[in-house]
Amino acid sequence: MSPYLLVGLAYLLGATPTSYWVGRAFYGVDLRREGSGNLGATNTFRVLGWKAAVPVLLFDVAKGW
């Protein structure tokens, strides 16, 4: 695989706002306008509950691994 393609894919993966996509796709909620407005696992937990927050947290941790 080309190093340029690998860098591009890594950038796209790291820039993915997981909580935004989970909130919008499964709950119809824009987390930027709910709770604290932060697109993190904590705000996801507070607004949508643990069933939405756990996958967001795991994906965000995996992005930094």
mmJSON file of the N, C-alpha and C atoms, coordinates in Angstrom:
{"data_MODEL":{"atom_site":{
"group_PDB":["ATOM","ATOM","ATOM","ATOM","ATOM","ATOM","ATOM","ATOM","ATOM","ATOM","ATOM","ATOM","ATOM","ATOM","ATOM","ATOM","ATOM","ATOM","ATOM","ATOM","ATOM","ATOM","ATOM","ATOM","ATOM","ATOM","ATOM","ATOM","ATOM","ATOM","ATOM","ATOM","ATOM","ATOM","ATOM","ATOM","ATOM","ATOM","ATOM","ATOM","ATOM","ATOM","ATOM","ATOM","ATOM","ATOM","ATOM","ATOM","ATOM","ATOM","ATOM","ATOM","ATOM","ATOM","ATOM","ATOM","ATOM","ATOM","ATOM","ATOM","ATOM","ATOM","ATOM","ATOM","ATOM","ATOM","ATOM","ATOM","ATOM","ATOM","ATOM","ATOM","ATOM","ATOM","ATOM","ATOM","ATOM","ATOM","ATOM","ATOM","ATOM","ATOM","ATOM","ATOM","ATOM","ATOM","ATOM","ATOM","ATOM","ATOM","ATOM","ATOM","ATOM","ATOM","ATOM","ATOM","ATOM","ATOM","ATOM","ATOM","ATOM","ATOM","ATOM","ATOM","ATOM","ATOM","ATOM","ATOM","ATOM","ATOM","ATOM","ATOM","ATOM","ATOM","ATOM","ATOM","ATOM","ATOM","ATOM","ATOM","ATOM","ATOM","ATOM","ATOM","ATOM","ATOM","ATOM","ATOM","ATOM","ATOM","ATOM","ATOM","ATOM","ATOM","ATOM","ATOM","ATOM","ATOM","ATOM","ATOM","ATOM","ATOM","ATOM","ATOM","ATOM","ATOM","ATOM","ATOM","ATOM","ATOM","ATOM","ATOM","ATOM","ATOM","ATOM","ATOM","ATOM","ATOM","ATOM","ATOM","ATOM","ATOM","ATOM","ATOM","ATOM","ATOM","ATOM","ATOM","ATOM","ATOM","ATOM","ATOM","ATOM","ATOM","ATOM","ATOM","ATOM","ATOM","ATOM","ATOM","ATOM","ATOM","ATOM","ATOM","ATOM","ATOM","ATOM","ATOM","ATOM","ATOM","ATOM","ATOM","ATOM","ATOM","ATOM"],
"id":[1,2,3,4,5,6,7,8,9,10,11,12,13,14,15,16,17,18,19,20,21,22,23,24,25,26,27,28,29,30,31,32,33,34,35,36,37,38,39,40,41,42,43,44,45,46,47,48,49,50,51,52,53,54,55,56,57,58,59,60,61,62,63,64,65,66,67,68,69,70,71,72,73,74,75,76,77,78,79,80,81,82,83,84,85,86,87,88,89,90,91,92,93,94,95,96,97,98,99,100,101,102,103,104,105,106,107,108,109,110,111,112,113,114,115,116,117,118,119,120,121,122,123,124,125,126,127,128,129,130,131,132,133,134,135,136,137,138,139,140,141,142,143,144,145,146,147,148,149,150,151,152,153,154,155,156,157,158,159,160,161,162,163,164,165,166,167,168,169,170,171,172,173,174,175,176,177,178,179,180,181,182,183,184,185,186,187,188,189,190,191,192,193,194,195],
"type_symbol":["N","C","C","N","C","C","N","C","C","N","C","C","N","C","C","N","C","C","N","C","C","N","C","C","N","C","C","N","C","C","N","C","C","N","C","C","N","C","C","N","C","C","N","C","C","N","C","C","N","C","C","N","C","C","N","C","C","N","C","C","N","C","C","N","C","C","N","C","C","N","C","C","N","C","C","N","C","C","N","C","C","N","C","C","N","C","C","N","C","C","N","C","C","N","C","C","N","C","C","N","C","C","N","C","C","N","C","C","N","C","C","N","C","C","N","C","C","N","C","C","N","C","C","N","C","C","N","C","C","N","C","C","N","C","C","N","C","C","N","C","C","N","C","C","N","C","C","N","C","C","N","C","C","N","C","C","N","C","C","N","C","C","N","C","C","N","C","C","N","C","C","N","C","C","N","C","C","N","C","C","N","C","C","N","C","C","N","C","C","N","C","C","N","C","C"],
"label_atom_id":["N","CA","C","N","CA","C","N","CA","C","N","CA","C","N","CA","C","N","CA","C","N","CA","C","N","CA","C","N","CA","C","N","CA","C","N","CA","C","N","CA","C","N","CA","C","N","CA","C","N","CA","C","N","CA","C","N","CA","C","N","CA","C","N","CA","C","N","CA","C","N","CA","C","N","CA","C","N","CA","C","N","CA","C","N","CA","C","N","CA","C","N","CA","C","N","CA","C","N","CA","C","N","CA","C","N","CA","C","N","CA","C","N","CA","C","N","CA","C","N","CA","C","N","CA","C","N","CA","C","N","CA","C","N","CA","C","N","CA","C","N","CA","C","N","CA","C","N","CA","C","N","CA","C","N","CA","C","N","CA","C","N","CA","C","N","CA","C","N","CA","C","N","CA","C","N","CA","C","N","CA","C","N","CA","C","N","CA","C","N","CA","C","N","CA","C","N","CA","C","N","CA","C","N","CA","C","N","CA","C","N","CA","C","N","CA","C","N","CA","C","N","CA","C","N","CA","C"],
"label_alt_id":[null,null,null,null,null,null,null,null,null,null,null,null,null,null,null,null,null,null,null,null,null,null,null,null,null,null,null,null,null,null,null,null,null,null,null,null,null,null,null,null,null,null,null,null,null,null,null,null,null,null,null,null,null,null,null,null,null,null,null,null,null,null,null,null,null,null,null,null,null,null,null,null,null,null,null,null,null,null,null,null,null,null,null,null,null,null,null,null,null,null,null,null,null,null,null,null,null,null,null,null,null,null,null,null,null,null,null,null,null,null,null,null,null,null,null,null,null,null,null,null,null,null,null,null,null,null,null,null,null,null,null,null,null,null,null,null,null,null,null,null,null,null,null,null,null,null,null,null,null,null,null,null,null,null,null,null,null,null,null,null,null,null,null,null,null,null,null,null,null,null,null,null,null,null,null,null,null,null,null,null,null,null,null,null,null,null,null,null,null,null,null,null,null,null,null],
"label_comp_id":["MET","MET","MET","SER","SER","SER","PRO","PRO","PRO","TYR","TYR","TYR","LEU","LEU","LEU","LEU","LEU","LEU","VAL","VAL","VAL","GLY","GLY","GLY","LEU","LEU","LEU","ALA","ALA","ALA","TYR","TYR","TYR","LEU","LEU","LEU","LEU","LEU","LEU","GLY","GLY","GLY","ALA","ALA","ALA","THR","THR","THR","PRO","PRO","PRO","THR","THR","THR","SER","SER","SER","TYR","TYR","TYR","TRP","TRP","TRP","VAL","VAL","VAL","GLY","GLY","GLY","ARG","ARG","ARG","ALA","ALA","ALA","PHE","PHE","PHE","TYR","TYR","TYR","GLY","GLY","GLY","VAL","VAL","VAL","ASP","ASP","ASP","LEU","LEU","LEU","ARG","ARG","ARG","ARG","ARG","ARG","GLU","GLU","GLU","GLY","GLY","GLY","SER","SER","SER","GLY","GLY","GLY","ASN","ASN","ASN","LEU","LEU","LEU","GLY","GLY","GLY","ALA","ALA","ALA","THR","THR","THR","ASN","ASN","ASN","THR","THR","THR","PHE","PHE","PHE","ARG","ARG","ARG","VAL","VAL","VAL","LEU","LEU","LEU","GLY","GLY","GLY","TRP","TRP","TRP","LYS","LYS","LYS","ALA","ALA","ALA","ALA","ALA","ALA","VAL","VAL","VAL","PRO","PRO","PRO","VAL","VAL","VAL","LEU","LEU","LEU","LEU","LEU","LEU","PHE","PHE","PHE","ASP","ASP","ASP","VAL","VAL","VAL","ALA","ALA","ALA","LYS","LYS","LYS","GLY","GLY","GLY","TRP","TRP","TRP"],
"label_asym_id":["A","A","A","A","A","A","A","A","A","A","A","A","A","A","A","A","A","A","A","A","A","A","A","A","A","A","A","A","A","A","A","A","A","A","A","A","A","A","A","A","A","A","A","A","A","A","A","A","A","A","A","A","A","A","A","A","A","A","A","A","A","A","A","A","A","A","A","A","A","A","A","A","A","A","A","A","A","A","A","A","A","A","A","A","A","A","A","A","A","A","A","A","A","A","A","A","A","A","A","A","A","A","A","A","A","A","A","A","A","A","A","A","A","A","A","A","A","A","A","A","A","A","A","A","A","A","A","A","A","A","A","A","A","A","A","A","A","A","A","A","A","A","A","A","A","A","A","A","A","A","A","A","A","A","A","A","A","A","A","A","A","A","A","A","A","A","A","A","A","A","A","A","A","A","A","A","A","A","A","A","A","A","A","A","A","A","A","A","A","A","A","A","A","A","A"],
"label_entity_id":["1","1","1","1","1","1","1","1","1","1","1","1","1","1","1","1","1","1","1","1","1","1","1","1","1","1","1","1","1","1","1","1","1","1","1","1","1","1","1","1","1","1","1","1","1","1","1","1","1","1","1","1","1","1","1","1","1","1","1","1","1","1","1","1","1","1","1","1","1","1","1","1","1","1","1","1","1","1","1","1","1","1","1","1","1","1","1","1","1","1","1","1","1","1","1","1","1","1","1","1","1","1","1","1","1","1","1","1","1","1","1","1","1","1","1","1","1","1","1","1","1","1","1","1","1","1","1","1","1","1","1","1","1","1","1","1","1","1","1","1","1","1","1","1","1","1","1","1","1","1","1","1","1","1","1","1","1","1","1","1","1","1","1","1","1","1","1","1","1","1","1","1","1","1","1","1","1","1","1","1","1","1","1","1","1","1","1","1","1","1","1","1","1","1","1"],
"label_seq_id":[1,1,1,2,2,2,3,3,3,4,4,4,5,5,5,6,6,6,7,7,7,8,8,8,9,9,9,10,10,10,11,11,11,12,12,12,13,13,13,14,14,14,15,15,15,16,16,16,17,17,17,18,18,18,19,19,19,20,20,20,21,21,21,22,22,22,23,23,23,24,24,24,25,25,25,26,26,26,27,27,27,28,28,28,29,29,29,30,30,30,31,31,31,32,32,32,33,33,33,34,34,34,35,35,35,36,36,36,37,37,37,38,38,38,39,39,39,40,40,40,41,41,41,42,42,42,43,43,43,44,44,44,45,45,45,46,46,46,47,47,47,48,48,48,49,49,49,50,50,50,51,51,51,52,52,52,53,53,53,54,54,54,55,55,55,56,56,56,57,57,57,58,58,58,59,59,59,60,60,60,61,61,61,62,62,62,63,63,63,64,64,64,65,65,65],
"pdbx_PDB_ins_code":[null,null,null,null,null,null,null,null,null,null,null,null,null,null,null,null,null,null,null,null,null,null,null,null,null,null,null,null,null,null,null,null,null,null,null,null,null,null,null,null,null,null,null,null,null,null,null,null,null,null,null,null,null,null,null,null,null,null,null,null,null,null,null,null,null,null,null,null,null,null,null,null,null,null,null,null,null,null,null,null,null,null,null,null,null,null,null,null,null,null,null,null,null,null,null,null,null,null,null,null,null,null,null,null,null,null,null,null,null,null,null,null,null,null,null,null,null,null,null,null,null,null,null,null,null,null,null,null,null,null,null,null,null,null,null,null,null,null,null,null,null,null,null,null,null,null,null,null,null,null,null,null,null,null,null,null,null,null,null,null,null,null,null,null,null,null,null,null,null,null,null,null,null,null,null,null,null,null,null,null,null,null,null,null,null,null,null,null,null,null,null,null,null,null,null],
"Cartn_x":[0.853,0.0,0.894,0.509,1.262,1.302,2.459,2.534,1.602,1.394,0.504,-0.946,-1.327,-2.673,-2.855,-1.836,-1.889,-2.02,-1.267,-1.353,-2.729,-3.252,-4.587,-5.667,-5.593,-6.573,-6.455,-5.222,-5.015,-5.601,-5.417,-5.985,-7.507,-8.119,-9.582,-10.119,-9.446,-9.873,-9.769,-8.662,-8.459,-9.376,-9.817,-10.668,-12.156,-12.489,-13.894,-14.535,-15.572,-16.275,-17.285,-16.803,-17.601,-18.917,-18.861,-20.082,-21.11,-20.643,-21.573,-22.311,-21.562,-22.18,-23.12,-22.752,-23.635,-24.899,-24.747,-25.913,-26.845,-26.282,-27.088,-27.73,-26.967,-27.454,-28.453,-28.187,-29.018,-30.063,-29.827,-30.74,-31.349,-30.855,-31.374,-31.069,-29.956,-29.59,-28.257,-28.181,-26.923,-26.284,-25.258,-24.636,-23.919,-23.68,-23.082,-24.075,-25.355,-26.397,-27.048,-26.596,-27.167,-26.101,-26.533,-25.604,-24.56,-23.296,-22.196,-21.786,-22.248,-21.872,-20.575,-19.919,-18.666,-18.953,-18.186,-18.385,-17.516,-17.617,-16.848,-17.74,-17.1,-17.836,-18.635,-18.121,-18.832,-20.153,-20.14,-21.384,-22.328,-21.778,-22.604,-23.294,-22.556,-23.128,-24.229,-23.975,-24.954,-26.236,-26.107,-27.269,-27.96,-27.188,-27.766,-27.725,-26.92,-26.848,-25.649,-25.481,-24.289,-24.253,-25.407,-25.411,-24.828,-24.94,-24.338,-22.906,-22.632,-21.323,-20.227,-20.552,-19.521,-18.882,-19.657,-19.002,-18.204,-18.711,-17.987,-16.655,-16.683,-15.461,-14.457,-14.919,-14.016,-13.399,-14.196,-13.672,-12.687,-12.98,-12.076,-10.755,-10.819,-9.587,-8.786,-9.47,-8.786,-8.123,-8.686,-8.079,-6.713,-6.552,-5.287,-4.298,-4.708,-3.851,-2.762],
"Cartn_y":[-1.179,0.0,1.236,2.219,3.457,4.198,4.74,5.513,6.726,7.318,8.477,8.076,6.933,6.426,6.086,5.49,5.136,6.377,7.408,8.665,9.294,9.269,9.818,9.073,7.751,6.952,7.182,7.299,7.561,8.916,9.902,11.225,11.162,10.504,10.399,9.65,8.591,7.833,8.683,9.401,10.229,11.434,11.914,13.104,12.776,11.509,11.1,11.493,12.333,12.684,11.583,10.562,9.367,9.687,10.511,10.797,11.53,12.376,13.071,12.068,11.131,10.148,9.213,8.777,7.898,8.648,9.854,10.642,10.953,11.31,11.687,10.463,9.397,8.225,7.391,7.189,6.266,6.944,8.216,8.891,10.167,10.632,11.855,13.094,13.075,14.17,14.758,16.076,16.749,17.087,16.344,16.524,17.863,18.549,19.883,20.879,20.565,21.466,20.967,19.829,19.241,19.153,19.156,19.011,20.109,19.704,20.669,21.154,20.472,20.831,20.193,19.477,18.802,17.472,17.131,15.872,14.765,14.572,13.526,12.464,11.443,10.327,10.764,11.721,12.164,12.831,13.713,14.359,13.349,12.397,11.338,10.556,10.246,9.524,10.342,11.6,12.448,12.635,12.773,13.058,11.785,10.784,9.6,8.338,8.337,7.155,6.273,5.251,4.412,3.541,3.159,2.297,3.016,4.306,5.077,5.477,5.709,6.21,5.151,3.896,2.851,2.663,2.507,2.386,3.63,4.79,6.034,6.041,5.693,5.666,4.664,3.464,2.434,2.856,3.438,3.875,5.02,5.956,7.083,6.621,5.659,5.109,4.389,3.635,2.901,3.853,5.04,6.01,6.458,6.515,6.963,5.848,4.637,3.494,3.413],
"Cartn_z":[0.0,0.0,0.0,-0.76,-0.881,0.459,0.833,2.075,2.066,0.905,0.807,1.077,0.547,0.795,2.268,2.868,4.282,5.162,4.846,5.602,5.422,4.22,3.967,4.728,4.736,5.483,6.987,7.48,8.904,9.296,8.437,8.7,8.755,7.786,7.755,8.964,9.368,10.541,11.806,11.949,13.137,13.193,12.046,11.999,12.086,12.186,12.225,13.555,13.54,14.781,15.137,15.803,16.082,16.772,17.793,18.549,17.687,16.792,15.896,15.02,14.422,13.525,14.264,15.463,16.248,16.633,17.138,17.543,16.393,15.256,14.101,13.434,13.25,12.512,13.305,14.594,15.366,16.247,16.596,17.515,16.945,15.817,15.219,16.037,16.771,17.663,17.21,17.173,16.888,18.229,18.625,19.938,20.079,18.974,19.068,19.651,19.594,20.091,21.379,21.873,23.089,24.173,25.422,26.542,26.539,26.689,26.733,25.347,24.302,22.944,22.492,23.39,23.075,22.389,21.364,20.648,21.238,22.538,23.202,23.802,24.359,24.949,26.181,26.94,28.141,27.786,26.818,26.399,25.759,25.025,24.446,25.55,26.611,27.749,28.419,28.636,29.323,28.517,27.208,26.365,25.893,25.457,24.822,25.675,26.732,27.595,27.281,28.104,28.014,26.763,26.234,25.042,23.825,23.786,22.697,23.042,24.323,24.73,24.661,24.951,24.962,23.581,22.501,21.186,20.794,21.158,20.861,21.601,22.878,23.677,23.113,22.793,22.269,20.935,20.062,18.767,18.943,19.842,20.067,20.679,21.584,22.161,21.081,20.239,19.166,18.169,17.983,17.067,17.573,18.88,19.448,19.702,19.516,19.805,18.844],
"occupancy":[1.0,1.0,1.0,1.0,1.0,1.0,1.0,1.0,1.0,1.0,1.0,1.0,1.0,1.0,1.0,1.0,1.0,1.0,1.0,1.0,1.0,1.0,1.0,1.0,1.0,1.0,1.0,1.0,1.0,1.0,1.0,1.0,1.0,1.0,1.0,1.0,1.0,1.0,1.0,1.0,1.0,1.0,1.0,1.0,1.0,1.0,1.0,1.0,1.0,1.0,1.0,1.0,1.0,1.0,1.0,1.0,1.0,1.0,1.0,1.0,1.0,1.0,1.0,1.0,1.0,1.0,1.0,1.0,1.0,1.0,1.0,1.0,1.0,1.0,1.0,1.0,1.0,1.0,1.0,1.0,1.0,1.0,1.0,1.0,1.0,1.0,1.0,1.0,1.0,1.0,1.0,1.0,1.0,1.0,1.0,1.0,1.0,1.0,1.0,1.0,1.0,1.0,1.0,1.0,1.0,1.0,1.0,1.0,1.0,1.0,1.0,1.0,1.0,1.0,1.0,1.0,1.0,1.0,1.0,1.0,1.0,1.0,1.0,1.0,1.0,1.0,1.0,1.0,1.0,1.0,1.0,1.0,1.0,1.0,1.0,1.0,1.0,1.0,1.0,1.0,1.0,1.0,1.0,1.0,1.0,1.0,1.0,1.0,1.0,1.0,1.0,1.0,1.0,1.0,1.0,1.0,1.0,1.0,1.0,1.0,1.0,1.0,1.0,1.0,1.0,1.0,1.0,1.0,1.0,1.0,1.0,1.0,1.0,1.0,1.0,1.0,1.0,1.0,1.0,1.0,1.0,1.0,1.0,1.0,1.0,1.0,1.0,1.0,1.0,1.0,1.0,1.0,1.0,1.0,1.0],
"B_iso_or_equiv":[0.0,0.0,0.0,0.0,0.0,0.0,0.0,0.0,0.0,0.0,0.0,0.0,0.0,0.0,0.0,0.0,0.0,0.0,0.0,0.0,0.0,0.0,0.0,0.0,0.0,0.0,0.0,0.0,0.0,0.0,0.0,0.0,0.0,0.0,0.0,0.0,0.0,0.0,0.0,0.0,0.0,0.0,0.0,0.0,0.0,0.0,0.0,0.0,0.0,0.0,0.0,0.0,0.0,0.0,0.0,0.0,0.0,0.0,0.0,0.0,0.0,0.0,0.0,0.0,0.0,0.0,0.0,0.0,0.0,0.0,0.0,0.0,0.0,0.0,0.0,0.0,0.0,0.0,0.0,0.0,0.0,0.0,0.0,0.0,0.0,0.0,0.0,0.0,0.0,0.0,0.0,0.0,0.0,0.0,0.0,0.0,0.0,0.0,0.0,0.0,0.0,0.0,0.0,0.0,0.0,0.0,0.0,0.0,0.0,0.0,0.0,0.0,0.0,0.0,0.0,0.0,0.0,0.0,0.0,0.0,0.0,0.0,0.0,0.0,0.0,0.0,0.0,0.0,0.0,0.0,0.0,0.0,0.0,0.0,0.0,0.0,0.0,0.0,0.0,0.0,0.0,0.0,0.0,0.0,0.0,0.0,0.0,0.0,0.0,0.0,0.0,0.0,0.0,0.0,0.0,0.0,0.0,0.0,0.0,0.0,0.0,0.0,0.0,0.0,0.0,0.0,0.0,0.0,0.0,0.0,0.0,0.0,0.0,0.0,0.0,0.0,0.0,0.0,0.0,0.0,0.0,0.0,0.0,0.0,0.0,0.0,0.0,0.0,0.0,0.0,0.0,0.0,0.0,0.0,0.0],
"pdbx_formal_charge":[null,null,null,null,null,null,null,null,null,null,null,null,null,null,null,null,null,null,null,null,null,null,null,null,null,null,null,null,null,null,null,null,null,null,null,null,null,null,null,null,null,null,null,null,null,null,null,null,null,null,null,null,null,null,null,null,null,null,null,null,null,null,null,null,null,null,null,null,null,null,null,null,null,null,null,null,null,null,null,null,null,null,null,null,null,null,null,null,null,null,null,null,null,null,null,null,null,null,null,null,null,null,null,null,null,null,null,null,null,null,null,null,null,null,null,null,null,null,null,null,null,null,null,null,null,null,null,null,null,null,null,null,null,null,null,null,null,null,null,null,null,null,null,null,null,null,null,null,null,null,null,null,null,null,null,null,null,null,null,null,null,null,null,null,null,null,null,null,null,null,null,null,null,null,null,null,null,null,null,null,null,null,null,null,null,null,null,null,null,null,null,null,null,null,null],
"auth_seq_id":[1,1,1,2,2,2,3,3,3,4,4,4,5,5,5,6,6,6,7,7,7,8,8,8,9,9,9,10,10,10,11,11,11,12,12,12,13,13,13,14,14,14,15,15,15,16,16,16,17,17,17,18,18,18,19,19,19,20,20,20,21,21,21,22,22,22,23,23,23,24,24,24,25,25,25,26,26,26,27,27,27,28,28,28,29,29,29,30,30,30,31,31,31,32,32,32,33,33,33,34,34,34,35,35,35,36,36,36,37,37,37,38,38,38,39,39,39,40,40,40,41,41,41,42,42,42,43,43,43,44,44,44,45,45,45,46,46,46,47,47,47,48,48,48,49,49,49,50,50,50,51,51,51,52,52,52,53,53,53,54,54,54,55,55,55,56,56,56,57,57,57,58,58,58,59,59,59,60,60,60,61,61,61,62,62,62,63,63,63,64,64,64,65,65,65],
"auth_comp_id":["MET","MET","MET","SER","SER","SER","PRO","PRO","PRO","TYR","TYR","TYR","LEU","LEU","LEU","LEU","LEU","LEU","VAL","VAL","VAL","GLY","GLY","GLY","LEU","LEU","LEU","ALA","ALA","ALA","TYR","TYR","TYR","LEU","LEU","LEU","LEU","LEU","LEU","GLY","GLY","GLY","ALA","ALA","ALA","THR","THR","THR","PRO","PRO","PRO","THR","THR","THR","SER","SER","SER","TYR","TYR","TYR","TRP","TRP","TRP","VAL","VAL","VAL","GLY","GLY","GLY","ARG","ARG","ARG","ALA","ALA","ALA","PHE","PHE","PHE","TYR","TYR","TYR","GLY","GLY","GLY","VAL","VAL","VAL","ASP","ASP","ASP","LEU","LEU","LEU","ARG","ARG","ARG","ARG","ARG","ARG","GLU","GLU","GLU","GLY","GLY","GLY","SER","SER","SER","GLY","GLY","GLY","ASN","ASN","ASN","LEU","LEU","LEU","GLY","GLY","GLY","ALA","ALA","ALA","THR","THR","THR","ASN","ASN","ASN","THR","THR","THR","PHE","PHE","PHE","ARG","ARG","ARG","VAL","VAL","VAL","LEU","LEU","LEU","GLY","GLY","GLY","TRP","TRP","TRP","LYS","LYS","LYS","ALA","ALA","ALA","ALA","ALA","ALA","VAL","VAL","VAL","PRO","PRO","PRO","VAL","VAL","VAL","LEU","LEU","LEU","LEU","LEU","LEU","PHE","PHE","PHE","ASP","ASP","ASP","VAL","VAL","VAL","ALA","ALA","ALA","LYS","LYS","LYS","GLY","GLY","GLY","TRP","TRP","TRP"],
"auth_asym_id":["A","A","A","A","A","A","A","A","A","A","A","A","A","A","A","A","A","A","A","A","A","A","A","A","A","A","A","A","A","A","A","A","A","A","A","A","A","A","A","A","A","A","A","A","A","A","A","A","A","A","A","A","A","A","A","A","A","A","A","A","A","A","A","A","A","A","A","A","A","A","A","A","A","A","A","A","A","A","A","A","A","A","A","A","A","A","A","A","A","A","A","A","A","A","A","A","A","A","A","A","A","A","A","A","A","A","A","A","A","A","A","A","A","A","A","A","A","A","A","A","A","A","A","A","A","A","A","A","A","A","A","A","A","A","A","A","A","A","A","A","A","A","A","A","A","A","A","A","A","A","A","A","A","A","A","A","A","A","A","A","A","A","A","A","A","A","A","A","A","A","A","A","A","A","A","A","A","A","A","A","A","A","A","A","A","A","A","A","A","A","A","A","A","A","A"],
"auth_atom_id":["N","CA","C","N","CA","C","N","CA","C","N","CA","C","N","CA","C","N","CA","C","N","CA","C","N","CA","C","N","CA","C","N","CA","C","N","CA","C","N","CA","C","N","CA","C","N","CA","C","N","CA","C","N","CA","C","N","CA","C","N","CA","C","N","CA","C","N","CA","C","N","CA","C","N","CA","C","N","CA","C","N","CA","C","N","CA","C","N","CA","C","N","CA","C","N","CA","C","N","CA","C","N","CA","C","N","CA","C","N","CA","C","N","CA","C","N","CA","C","N","CA","C","N","CA","C","N","CA","C","N","CA","C","N","CA","C","N","CA","C","N","CA","C","N","CA","C","N","CA","C","N","CA","C","N","CA","C","N","CA","C","N","CA","C","N","CA","C","N","CA","C","N","CA","C","N","CA","C","N","CA","C","N","CA","C","N","CA","C","N","CA","C","N","CA","C","N","CA","C","N","CA","C","N","CA","C","N","CA","C","N","CA","C","N","CA","C","N","CA","C","N","CA","C","N","CA","C"],
"pdbx_PDB_model_num":[1,1,1,1,1,1,1,1,1,1,1,1,1,1,1,1,1,1,1,1,1,1,1,1,1,1,1,1,1,1,1,1,1,1,1,1,1,1,1,1,1,1,1,1,1,1,1,1,1,1,1,1,1,1,1,1,1,1,1,1,1,1,1,1,1,1,1,1,1,1,1,1,1,1,1,1,1,1,1,1,1,1,1,1,1,1,1,1,1,1,1,1,1,1,1,1,1,1,1,1,1,1,1,1,1,1,1,1,1,1,1,1,1,1,1,1,1,1,1,1,1,1,1,1,1,1,1,1,1,1,1,1,1,1,1,1,1,1,1,1,1,1,1,1,1,1,1,1,1,1,1,1,1,1,1,1,1,1,1,1,1,1,1,1,1,1,1,1,1,1,1,1,1,1,1,1,1,1,1,1,1,1,1,1,1,1,1,1,1,1,1,1,1,1,1]
}}}
